[in-house]
Amino acid sequence: MPRNLWSGLCLSSLLAVLSTVSGCISSQGILPKALRLNDAELLTDKPIDKAVRKMEWPRDRWWQAYGDPQLNAWVEMALADSPNLAVAAARLRQARTLAGVSESEHAPQVKYDAMVQRKHWPDDQYFYGPGMLADTTGWNATSSLGLSYDLDLWGRLHSHTERALSLAEVAATEERAAALELQNNVVAAYIQLALHHARLEIAEAELKQREQLLALARERLAIGLGTQLEISEAEAPLPEAHRRIDLIHEAIALTRNQLAALAGKGPGEGARLERPKLSLHGEPSLPSNLPLELLGRRPDVVARRWQVAAEARSIEVAKADFYPNVNLVAFFGSGSTTGEMLNFLTNANKLTYGIGPTLSLPVFDGGRRRGQLGAATAAYDMAVEQYNQTLVDALKSVSDHLIRLHSLHEQEIFVGHGLETAERRYRLAEEAYRRGLTDYRSVLEAQSELFEQQFLEQRVHAEHLTAQAGLWVALGGGVLTDDSGPAARQLDAHEISLHLPGRH
């Protein structure tokens, strides 16, 4: 081909591409509106500011701080056998597989097609006309080895793959969030089991003391110091005391079933649980650089960050659809109309081939591409606002648990004083009754107050254990490191437009 002719063709092709680009459908005016909260400028309250700071985050196995080997074994068993965690793991595998499918689109696509059929040609003077194929039967066969390669000039495939990878990260962090929630649920149920056992111990002690008071009333009646009224008053609380014990046994059994279900086990496994032996010491503390470091520690916050990154890539994919798509296509094959069945494979004269670029240009689509871009930007705005809300909720959760822990610490002091007073009053009332200085009602009132204070002490202690677990969970529970999230630039809306040329 003459050099001038080849140069003319190249110039004409370039002008054609430029003219088509300038005439493509416009995406003008469709931009994201949501803005991320400035993490470093989020205000914190006094409980967070006054908390003891240290450079240490919750450990991976934060529940071991309770010092109960049975709890440690039960949480590990739940993490290994929980059906909910298995569902989250399967969702993660699905997301990673889909990311692999998206990555495969970057590679050249090669496929082979072949067709062999026995065909009879009719003798039709109007359609076929007279010819050598009229009223004949023979083999029709074709084969083709095709290759196509998307040049991805505008980054559509790259953005699509990045979106799939971000969604895989969303699934990964959601799996960690599910594990953290499971850990918290097991610990909370286990603490409730400990509280039920403490209640049972108090209720049994209450029943024993009431039975002792009944025996004492009968002794006083036998020696002429008591009355039948005292015996009746001593007998009256016993049926209710037995009923309370039965209710506590029911609560223990139900809590064991709950723990078994959380661990993916049958009720028989939970029935083997013994009385918990929990202990926890130390004041609540927070790591440094809160809330900034919280962004990379809590699985739900990290998941929302990856979701924002994924939706940002969706916008890039939608924008790329506004531009011409150029593919490189090649094929090599053969075909035959008559002859032997495999004649197309053995006859060199039947071979054919071709190679060249293909161009597809959106000229008019009734608003479909603008609608897709609008939906993508709306999804991005929703993801940003969900991220903002998740971050706000995360800080609220940390503050709530610190406030709760401080309050429970104060309550434990007050309850301790109240328990000492109730024990002293009960001892005095019992001694006065033995000496005949007071009636039986004073003993019952003092005894009831004592047991109420004992139960209140156990309940406040259980709430303290639960609140401390809640604080560890609010801080991420040690399941992530501070570099688990996407780069900050992936979340900025104004950078989305920088990936593609043309109008915005």
C-alpha positions in Angstrom: 0.0 0.0 0.0 1.4 3.5 -0.9 2.7 5.4 2.1 0.5 8.4 1.3 -2.6 6.2 1.2 -1.7 4.5 4.5 -1.2 7.9 6.2 -4.5 9.2 4.9 -6.3 6.1 6.3 -4.7 6.6 9.7 -5.6 10.3 9.8 -9.1 9.6 8.6 -9.5 6.9 11.3 -8.3 9.3 14.0 -10.6 12.0 12.9 -13.5 9.6 12.9 -12.8 8.5 16.4 -12.5 12.1 17.6 -15.7 13.1 16.0 -17.6 10.2 17.4 -16.2 10.9 20.9 -17.4 14.5 20.6 -20.8 13.3 19.6 -21.3 10.8 22.3 -24.1 11.0 24.9 -23.4 13.5 27.6 -23.1 12.8 31.3 -23.1 16.4 32.3 -24.7 17.4 35.6 -24.8 13.9 37.2 -22.4 14.0 40.2 -22.4 12.7 43.8 -23.7 15.0 46.5 -22.8 13.3 49.8 -19.7 14.2 51.7 -17.9 12.1 54.2 -17.6 13.4 57.8 -14.2 14.7 58.7 -13.0 11.9 61.0 -10.3 13.9 62.7 -12.7 16.8 63.6 -15.5 14.7 65.2 -16.2 16.0 68.7 -15.9 13.6 71.6 -17.6 13.9 75.0 -16.1 14.0 78.5 -16.3 10.2 79.1 -14.1 9.6 76.1 -11.8 12.5 76.8 -11.3 11.6 80.5 -10.9 7.9 80.0 -7.5 6.4 80.7 -5.5 6.3 77.5 -3.0 3.6 76.5 -1.4 2.3 73.3 -3.3 -1.0 73.3 -6.4 -2.2 71.6 -8.6 -5.2 72.6 -6.9 -8.5 72.0 -8.2 -11.0 69.4 -9.4 -13.2 72.3 -10.7 -10.4 74.5 -13.1 -12.8 76.4 -10.1 -14.5 78.0 -9.9 -11.4 80.3 -12.7 -13.0 82.3 -10.5 -15.8 83.4 -13.0 -18.6 82.8 -11.6 -21.6 80.8 -15.1 -22.9 80.2 -16.0 -19.6 78.5 -12.9 -19.6 76.5 -13.6 -23.1 75.2 -17.3 -22.2 74.5 -16.4 -19.1 72.4 -13.9 -21.1 70.4 -16.4 -23.8 69.7 -19.0 -21.2 68.6 -16.5 -19.6 66.2 -15.7 -23.0 64.7 -19.3 -24.5 64.4 -21.7 -21.6 64.2 -24.0 -21.9 61.1 -24.3 -18.1 60.9 -20.5 -17.7 60.6 -20.5 -20.5 58.0 -23.0 -18.5 56.0 -20.8 -15.4 56.3 -17.8 -17.4 55.2 -19.7 -18.7 52.2 -20.8 -15.2 51.3 -17.1 -14.2 51.4 -16.1 -17.0 49.1 -18.8 -16.0 46.7 -17.6 -12.4 46.6 -14.0 -13.4 46.0 -15.1 -15.8 43.3 -17.1 -13.0 41.6 -14.0 -10.7 41.9 -12.0 -13.4 40.0 -14.7 -13.6 37.3 -14.4 -9.8 36.9 -10.6 -10.0 36.7 -10.9 -12.7 33.9 -12.5 -10.1 31.6 -9.1 -8.4 31.3 -7.6 -11.4 29.6 -8.0 -12.2 25.9 -11.1 -14.3 25.3 -10.7 -17.3 23.0 -13.5 -19.7 22.0 -14.0 -22.4 19.4 -17.3 -23.0 17.6 -18.1 -25.8 15.3 -21.3 -26.9 13.6 -22.1 -30.0 11.4 -25.5 -30.7 9.9 -27.0 -32.8 7.2 -29.2 -30.6 5.0 -31.4 -31.1 2.0 -31.7 -28.2 -0.5 -35.2 -27.9 -2.1 -35.9 -27.6 -5.8 -37.5 -24.2 -5.6 -37.3 -22.0 -8.7 -38.4 -18.9 -6.9 -36.2 -19.0 -3.8 -33.1 -20.9 -4.8 -33.6 -20.9 -8.6 -32.0 -23.5 -10.8 -28.6 -24.5 -9.7 -26.3 -27.3 -8.7 -27.7 -27.3 -5.1 -31.3 -27.8 -6.1 -32.8 -31.0 -4.8 -29.5 -32.2 -3.3 -28.6 -33.4 0.2 -25.2 -32.9 1.7 -23.2 -31.9 4.8 -23.0 -28.3 5.9 -20.2 -27.6 8.3 -18.4 -24.6 9.9 -15.7 -24.2 12.5 -14.2 -21.0 13.9 -11.5 -20.2 16.5 -12.2 -16.7 17.6 -10.2 -14.2 19.8 -11.4 -11.0 21.3 -9.6 -8.5 23.5 -11.2 -5.5 25.1 -8.6 -2.7 24.9 -10.4 -1.0 27.9 -9.4 2.5 26.7 -11.6 4.3 29.4 -10.8 1.9 32.3 -14.3 0.3 32.5 -13.0 -3.2 33.1 -10.4 -2.0 35.5 -13.0 -0.1 37.5 -15.4 -3.0 37.4 -12.7 -5.3 38.8 -11.8 -2.8 41.5 -15.5 -2.6 42.5 -15.7 -6.4 42.8 -12.5 -6.5 44.9 -14.0 -3.8 47.2 -17.2 -5.8 47.5 -15.0 -8.8 48.5 -13.5 -6.7 51.2 -17.0 -5.7 52.3 -17.8 -9.4 52.7 -14.6 -10.1 54.5 -15.2 -7.3 57.1 -18.8 -8.3 57.4 -17.6 -11.8 58.2 -15.4 -10.4 61.0 -18.3 -8.3 62.2 -20.5 -11.5 62.4 -17.7 -13.2 64.4 -17.5 -10.2 66.7 -21.3 -10.2 67.2 -21.2 -13.9 67.9 -18.4 -13.5 70.5 -20.4 -10.8 72.2 -23.6 -12.8 72.2 -21.9 -15.9 73.7 -20.2 -13.8 76.4 -23.4 -11.9 77.2 -25.4 -15.2 77.5 -22.6 -16.7 79.6 -22.7 -13.8 82.0 -26.5 -14.2 82.3 -25.9 -17.9 83.1 -23.5 -16.8 85.9 -26.2 -14.4 87.2 -28.8 -17.1 87.2 -26.6 -19.3 89.2 -25.9 -16.5 91.7 -29.7 -15.9 91.9 -30.2 -19.6 92.5 -27.6 -19.6 95.3 -29.3 -16.6 96.9 -32.8 -18.2 96.5 -31.7 -21.4 98.1 -30.1 -19.6 101.0 -33.3 -17.6 101.4 -35.3 -20.8 101.5 -32.9 -22.4 104.0 -33.1 -19.4 106.3 -36.9 -19.3 106.1 -37.0 -22.9 107.0 -34.7 -22.2 109.9 -37.0 -19.4 111.0 -40.0 -21.7 110.8 -38.2 -24.3 113.0 -37.3 -21.5 115.5 -41.0 -20.4 115.6 -42.0 -23.9 116.4 -39.4 -24.2 119.1 -40.6 -20.9 120.6 -44.2 -22.3 120.5 -43.1 -25.5 122.2 -41.6 -23.6 125.2 -44.5 -21.2 125.4 -42.9 -18.1 124.0 -44.4 -18.1 120.5 -47.8 -18.3 118.9 -49.5 -20.1 116.0 -49.6 -16.7 114.2 -45.8 -16.7 114.1 -45.7 -20.2 112.7 -48.3 -19.2 110.1 -46.3 -16.2 109.1 -43.1 -18.3 108.8 -44.8 -20.9 106.6 -46.5 -18.4 104.2 -43.3 -17.4 102.2 -42.2 -21.0 101.6 -44.3 -21.9 98.5 -43.2 -18.6 96.8 -39.6 -19.4 97.6 -39.9 -22.8 96.0 -41.5 -21.2 93.0 -38.7 -18.7 92.6 -36.2 -21.5 92.7 -38.1 -23.4 90.0 -38.1 -20.3 87.8 -34.4 -19.9 88.2 -33.8 -23.5 87.2 -35.9 -22.8 84.1 -33.9 -19.7 83.3 -30.6 -21.7 83.6 -31.9 -24.4 81.3 -33.1 -21.8 78.7 -29.8 -19.9 78.8 -27.9 -23.2 78.3 -30.0 -23.8 75.2 -29.3 -20.3 74.0 -25.5 -20.9 74.3 -25.8 -24.3 72.6 -27.7 -22.7 69.7 -25.1 -19.9 69.4 -22.4 -22.5 69.1 -24.4 -24.6 66.5 -24.9 -27.4 69.0 -27.9 -29.3 70.3 -29.5 -28.7 73.7 -27.6 -31.7 75.1 -24.3 -29.9 74.7 -25.5 -26.9 76.7 -26.8 -29.2 79.5 -23.1 -30.0 80.3 -22.3 -26.4 81.1 -21.2 -25.9 84.7 -21.6 -22.8 86.8 -19.4 -20.0 85.4 -16.4 -18.7 87.3 -16.0 -15.1 86.0 -13.6 -12.5 87.3 -12.6 -9.2 85.8 -10.3 -6.5 87.2 -9.1 -3.1 86.0 -10.6 0.2 85.2 -12.0 0.9 81.7 -9.4 2.3 79.3 -9.2 3.6 75.8 -6.5 3.5 73.1 -4.9 6.7 72.0 -6.0 8.7 68.9 -9.7 7.9 69.3 -11.8 8.3 67.1 -9.3 8.4 64.2 -7.9 4.9 64.8 -11.5 3.6 65.3 -11.9 3.8 61.5 -9.6 0.9 60.9 -10.6 -1.2 63.9 -14.4 -1.7 63.9 -15.5 -4.2 61.2 -18.8 -2.3 60.5 -17.0 1.0 59.9 -14.4 -0.7 57.7 -17.1 -2.5 55.8 -18.9 0.8 55.1 -15.6 2.4 53.9 -15.1 -0.5 51.4 -18.7 -0.1 50.3 -18.1 3.6 49.6 -15.0 2.6 47.6 -17.0 0.0 45.6 -19.8 2.5 44.8 -17.1 5.0 43.6 -15.9 2.4 41.2 -19.5 1.9 40.0 -19.6 5.5 39.0 -16.5 5.1 37.0 -18.0 2.0 35.2 -21.1 4.0 34.4 -19.1 6.9 33.1 -17.0 4.6 30.9 -20.2 3.5 29.1 -20.6 6.9 27.7 -17.4 6.5 25.5 -16.7 4.4 22.4 -15.7 0.8 23.1 -12.9 -0.6 20.9 -12.2 -4.3 20.8 -9.6 -6.3 18.9 -11.2 -9.3 17.2 -9.6 -12.1 15.2 -10.8 -15.4 13.9 -9.6 -18.5 12.0 -11.9 -21.1 10.7 -13.3 -23.1 7.8 -16.6 -24.0 6.2 -18.1 -26.2 3.6 -21.6 -26.5 2.0 -21.4 -29.9 0.3 -19.2 -32.9 0.4 -18.1 -35.3 3.1 -19.0 -34.6 6.7 -15.5 -33.6 7.8 -14.5 -32.0 4.5 -14.2 -28.6 6.2 -11.3 -29.9 8.3 -9.3 -31.6 5.6 -9.7 -29.3 2.6 -7.2 -26.3 2.8 -9.3 -24.4 0.3 -12.1 -24.0 2.9 -9.9 -22.0 5.3 -10.7 -18.4 6.2 -9.4 -15.9 8.7 -9.7 -12.2 9.7 -8.4 -9.7 12.2 -9.1 -6.1 13.1 -10.6 -3.7 15.6 -14.3 -3.2 16.2 -15.9 0.0 17.4 -19.2 0.5 19.3 -20.4 4.0 19.9 -23.5 5.1 22.0 -25.4 7.6 19.9 -28.9 7.4 21.4 -30.2 5.1 24.1 -33.3 6.9 25.4 -31.5 8.0 28.6 -30.4 4.6 29.7 -26.8 5.5 30.4 -27.7 8.7 32.1 -30.1 6.7 34.3 -27.4 4.2 35.1 -25.0 6.9 36.1 -27.7 8.6 38.2 -28.4 5.3 40.0 -24.6 4.8 40.6 -24.2 8.3 42.0 -27.2 7.8 44.2 -25.8 4.5 45.5 -22.5 6.3 46.2 -24.4 9.0 48.2 -26.2 6.3 50.2 -23.0 4.5 50.9 -21.3 7.7 52.1 -24.3 8.6 54.4 -24.3 5.0 55.7 -20.6 5.3 56.5 -21.2 8.7 58.2 -24.0 7.2 60.3 -22.0 4.1 61.2 -19.1 6.2 62.3 -21.4 8.4 64.5 -23.1 5.3 65.9 -19.6 3.8 66.7 -18.6 6.8 68.7 -21.9 6.9 70.5 -21.5 3.2 71.4 -18.1 3.9 72.9 -19.3 6.8 74.8 -22.4 4.9 76.0 -20.4 2.0 77.4 -18.0 4.4 79.1 -20.9 6.2 80.8 -22.4 2.9 81.7 -19.2 1.6 83.2 -18.6 4.7 85.2 -22.2 4.5 86.5 -21.9 0.8 87.4 -18.6 1.5 89.2 -20.4 4.0 91.4 -23.4 1.7 91.8 -21.1 -1.2 93.0 -19.8 1.1 95.8 -23.4 2.1 96.9 -24.6 -1.5 96.7 -21.7 -2.6 98.8 -22.6 -0.2 101.5 -26.3 -1.2 101.3 -25.4 -4.8 101.6 -23.3 -4.2 104.7 -26.2 -2.3 106.3 -28.7 -5.0 105.4 -26.5 -7.8 106.8 -26.1 -5.9 110.1 -29.8 -5.2 110.3 -30.7 -8.8 109.7 -28.3 -10.0 112.4 -29.7 -7.5 114.9 -33.3 -8.4 114.0 -32.6 -12.1 114.4 -30.9 -11.7 117.7 -33.7 -9.5 119.0 -36.3 -12.0 118.0 -34.4 -14.8 119.8 -34.5 -12.7 122.9 -38.1 -11.8 122.5 -37.5 -8.1 122.0 -39.3 -7.9 118.6 -41.9 -9.8 116.6 -41.4 -12.0 113.7 -42.3 -9.4 111.1 -39.1 -7.5 111.8 -37.0 -10.5 111.0 -38.9 -11.2 107.7 -38.5 -7.6 106.6 -34.8 -7.6 107.5 -34.3 -10.9 105.7 -36.2 -9.8 102.6 -34.1 -6.6 102.4 -30.9 -8.6 102.8 -31.7 -11.0 99.9 -32.7 -8.1 97.7 -29.4 -6.4 98.4 -27.5 -9.6 97.6 -29.3 -10.1 94.3 -28.8 -6.4 93.5 -25.1 -6.8 94.1 -24.9 -9.8 91.7 -27.0 -8.0 89.1 -24.8 -4.9 89.1 -21.7 -7.1 88.9 -23.2 -8.9 85.9 -24.1 -5.6 84.2 -20.5 -4.5 84.8 -19.1 -7.6 83.1 -21.5 -7.1 80.2 -20.7 -3.4 79.8 -17.0 -4.1 79.7 -17.6 -6.7 77.0 -19.7 -4.1 75.1 -16.8 -1.6 75.3 -14.4 -4.1 73.9 -16.8 -4.9 71.1 -17.4 -1.2 70.4 -13.7 -0.8 70.0 -13.6 -3.6 67.4 -12.8 -6.6 69.6 -9.3 -6.9 68.1 -10.5 -8.6 64.9 -8.9 -6.0 62.6 -5.8 -3.9 62.4 -5.7 -0.2 61.7 -4.7 -0.6 58.1 -7.7 -2.8 57.1 -9.7 -0.2 55.3 -9.3 1.3 51.8 -7.1 4.2 51.1 -8.8 7.5 51.9 -8.5 8.7 48.3 -10.9 6.0 47.2 -13.7 7.6 49.2 -13.4 11.1 47.8 -16.2 11.9 45.3 -14.3 14.6 43.5 -11.6 12.1 42.4 -14.0 9.9 40.6 -14.1 12.3 37.6 -10.3 12.3 37.3 -10.2 8.7 36.0 -12.0 9.4 32.7 -11.4 11.9 30.0 -14.1 14.0 28.4 -17.0 16.0 29.8 -18.4 15.3 33.3 
